[in-house]
Amino acid sequence: MRIAGLVQDSIVDGPGLRFSVFTQGCAHACEGCHNPETHDFAGGTEMTPESVIAAMLSNPLTDGVTLSGGDPFYQAADCALIARAAHERGLDVWAYTGWTFEELLKLAETDEGKRALLEETDVLVDGPFILAQRTLSLPWRGSRNQRLLDVKASLAAGRAIEKE
């Protein structure tokens, strides 16, 4: 898989001390994106999911894992392996995506990797970053259109359920 970067002890990508995985590759091309260097699918560094998992498990203080990017759903099968390993260690999993939950559900009908990653995600921050809706007042989101979703409840209901 292609990785833009790994960050130990992030406090800005979800609650607690997080291990953040910045995947390489994104075609959403949101104006004002704060990680434009992650857009090129050929950029970053080649890593195996196992090496990312080893880095994730090297810190006993980690509370959770955040998959960001780029967009982790472009490398969904590999990210699902990382998320599954996180769950096996009792860590929660957050994922950021430029797709909406509804779009991902549709894509997951024919893409097992996307379905697997959705099923291994606890909280999804969905939707493109929209510069005109930029905000610093909503925790964990960059623009007002983005939602913080409880994925397990959303999958069970077949519709987006926002996290309380």
Backbone torsions as a table, in degrees:
resi	resn	phi	psi	omega
1	MET	NA	160.3	-179.6
2	ARG	-103.3	127.6	-176.8
3	ILE	-120.4	132.1	175.4
4	ALA	-82.9	-32.5	179.6
5	GLY	177.6	159.5	175.7
6	LEU	-124.3	137.0	-179.2
7	VAL	-129.1	122.7	173.3
8	GLN	-86.1	147.6	171.4
9	ASP	60.7	35.9	175.1
10	SER	-70.6	139.6	175.3
11	ILE	-117.0	8.1	-177.1
12	VAL	-113.9	-1.1	-175.4
13	ASP	-112.5	27.5	-176.8
14	GLY	134.6	176.1	-175.3
15	PRO	-74.7	148.8	176.5
16	GLY	77.2	-167.0	175.7
17	LEU	-86.4	119.5	-173.3
18	ARG	-117.3	148.5	168.6
19	PHE	-95.2	113.9	-176.6
20	SER	-104.2	129.1	178.8
21	VAL	-109.1	114.7	177.5
22	PHE	-98.9	104.1	-179.7
23	THR	-74.8	156.9	179.9
24	GLN	-100.7	131.4	175.8
25	GLY	114.6	121.8	176.6
26	CYS	-161.1	129.1	178.8
27	ALA	-103.3	0.9	-179.0
28	HIS	-67.4	-34.2	176.6
29	ALA	50.0	49.9	180.0
30	CYS	-65.9	129.3	176.4
31	GLU	-61.5	129.6	179.3
32	GLY	85.8	6.8	178.8
33	CYS	-50.8	135.8	179.9
34	HIS	-86.0	-0.6	176.4
35	ASN	-129.2	50.6	-176.5
36	PRO	-62.4	-22.7	178.9
37	GLU	-67.9	-12.3	179.7
38	THR	-90.8	-3.0	-175.1
39	HIS	-70.7	-38.4	-175.7
40	ASP	-66.6	118.5	-178.1
41	PHE	-67.3	-18.6	179.4
42	ALA	-95.2	-4.0	-178.3
43	GLY	-81.2	-168.4	177.2
44	GLY	70.9	-157.6	-176.3
45	THR	-126.8	139.8	176.0
46	GLU	-76.7	127.8	176.9
47	MET	-140.3	154.5	172.9
48	THR	-87.4	153.0	174.0
49	PRO	-56.2	-35.4	-179.1
50	GLU	-63.4	-37.5	179.0
51	SER	-71.8	-33.4	175.2
52	VAL	-67.0	-42.8	178.9
53	ILE	-62.0	-42.2	178.7
54	ALA	-60.3	-43.0	177.8
55	ALA	-64.0	-41.2	179.4
56	MET	-60.6	-42.7	-175.2
57	LEU	-82.1	-4.5	-177.3
58	SER	-75.6	-13.0	-177.2
59	ASN	-114.3	108.9	-178.2
60	PRO	-70.3	-10.5	-178.8
61	LEU	-89.1	-6.1	-176.8
62	THR	-64.9	130.7	177.7
63	ASP	-92.8	-28.8	-176.2
64	GLY	-166.5	174.9	-178.2
65	VAL	-121.8	137.5	175.4
66	THR	-120.7	127.3	176.9
67	LEU	-103.4	118.4	-175.8
68	SER	-136.0	-155.2	-179.6
69	GLY	-178.8	-147.7	22.7
70	GLY	36.1	-153.7	175.9
71	ASP	-138.3	116.6	-176.9
72	PRO	-61.9	-21.4	-178.4
73	PHE	-74.3	-8.9	170.3
74	TYR	-78.2	-17.4	177.0
75	GLN	-127.3	45.8	-168.6
76	ALA	-60.8	-42.9	-176.9
77	ALA	-62.9	-44.9	178.2
78	ASP	-66.6	-40.2	178.5
79	CYS	-66.1	-33.1	176.7
80	ALA	-63.2	-37.1	176.6
81	LEU	-63.0	-42.5	178.0
82	ILE	-64.1	-45.0	179.9
83	ALA	-63.1	-40.7	178.9
84	ARG	-62.8	-42.5	177.8
85	ALA	-63.6	-37.6	177.0
86	ALA	-63.0	-46.7	178.8
87	HIS	-61.5	-38.2	178.8
88	GLU	-62.0	-25.0	177.7
89	ARG	-96.4	6.4	177.8
90	GLY	80.9	15.8	179.1
91	LEU	-92.6	144.5	174.7
92	ASP	-84.2	159.9	-175.1
93	VAL	-127.1	124.1	172.6
94	TRP	-111.7	148.4	175.3
95	ALA	-137.4	140.4	175.2
96	TYR	-108.0	136.2	179.4
97	THR	-146.7	150.4	174.0
98	GLY	-83.3	-11.5	174.6
99	TRP	-83.4	156.3	171.1
100	THR	-84.2	161.7	177.2
101	PHE	-56.1	-41.9	-178.7
102	GLU	-63.4	-40.7	177.2
103	GLU	-65.2	-41.3	178.7
104	LEU	-64.5	-38.5	177.1
105	LEU	-59.2	-43.3	179.4
106	LYS	-64.9	-46.8	178.8
107	LEU	-62.3	-35.3	-177.6
108	ALA	-69.2	-15.3	177.3
109	GLU	-63.7	-29.7	-177.9
110	THR	-121.9	2.9	-178.8
111	ASP	-128.0	101.4	-177.5
112	GLU	-61.0	-33.6	178.9
113	GLY	-62.9	-44.8	178.9
114	LYS	-64.5	-39.7	177.7
115	ARG	-63.5	-44.6	-179.8
116	ALA	-61.7	-42.0	-179.9
117	LEU	-67.3	-41.3	175.6
118	LEU	-57.3	-45.2	-177.8
119	GLU	-67.0	-23.1	179.4
120	GLU	-97.8	6.3	-179.5
121	THR	-102.6	132.6	176.9
122	ASP	-87.3	-47.1	-179.0
123	VAL	-127.8	130.6	178.5
124	LEU	-114.9	127.5	169.5
125	VAL	-100.0	108.5	-170.8
126	ASP	-111.5	161.1	175.3
127	GLY	97.6	152.3	-179.6
128	PRO	-69.2	153.2	169.9
129	PHE	-73.8	126.7	178.5
130	ILE	-115.7	111.3	-174.5
131	LEU	-54.4	-40.3	-179.1
132	ALA	-66.8	-16.9	179.1
133	GLN	-110.8	16.5	-179.4
134	ARG	-54.6	139.7	178.4
135	THR	-147.3	148.9	172.1
136	LEU	-109.7	1.3	-174.4
137	SER	-93.6	-14.9	179.5
138	LEU	-98.8	122.5	-179.3
139	PRO	-62.1	138.0	172.3
140	TRP	70.8	4.1	-179.3
141	ARG	-125.9	153.5	-179.8
142	GLY	-99.4	-25.6	179.5
143	SER	-140.6	154.6	-172.9
144	ARG	-60.3	-25.7	-178.3
145	ASN	-74.7	-19.7	-176.5
146	GLN	-74.7	141.8	-177.3
147	ARG	-114.5	150.5	174.3
148	LEU	-104.5	105.8	-170.0
149	LEU	-110.0	139.3	170.7
150	ASP	-82.7	104.1	-170.8
151	VAL	-69.5	-41.7	-179.1
152	LYS	-59.6	-46.9	178.6
153	ALA	-65.8	-38.2	-179.7
154	SER	-65.5	-43.7	178.6
155	LEU	-64.6	-40.2	179.7
156	ALA	-64.9	-37.2	-177.8
157	ALA	-86.1	-17.7	-177.0
158	GLY	74.0	18.1	178.9
159	ARG	-154.3	160.5	-177.4
160	ALA	-68.1	127.8	175.9
161	ILE	-119.8	116.9	-179.2
162	GLU	-73.0	144.3	178.8
163	LYS	-74.1	138.3	-180.0
164	GLU	-81.9	NA	NA
